[in-house]
Amino acid sequence: MGLLNLIKQAGLDAVEAGNPVSVLYGTVASESPLSVTIDQRFTLTEDFLVVLEQLTDYRVTVGGQEIVIREGLKTGNTVILLRIQGGEQYVIVDRVVTT
């Protein structure tokens, strides 16, 4: 299921239940096992998190040298999450980049 379909389905389910999707900011508290702290109120463990492929570590070896194509989530990263209906799962949509 693609990201767009996942977001659409989460939105439709939430509207049908009268409980809209919540957008939250969190901070990666640990990488392994993955956990994200939301507003210093509570911490979500990896059992409650859905991580999109674009946020996973991807490295290749070319000519004996490892090249980082994309970095996975790192401790301290600020992330945007969508709470799926019922609040039992949270989709990490992306990292927040600060300038």
Buried (B, 14 or more C-beta within 10 A) or exposed (E): EEEEEBBEEBBEBBEEEEEEBEEBEBBBBBBEEBBBBBEEEEBBEEEBBBBEEEBEEEEEEEEEEEEEEEEBBEEEBBBBBBBBBEEEBBBBBBBEEEE
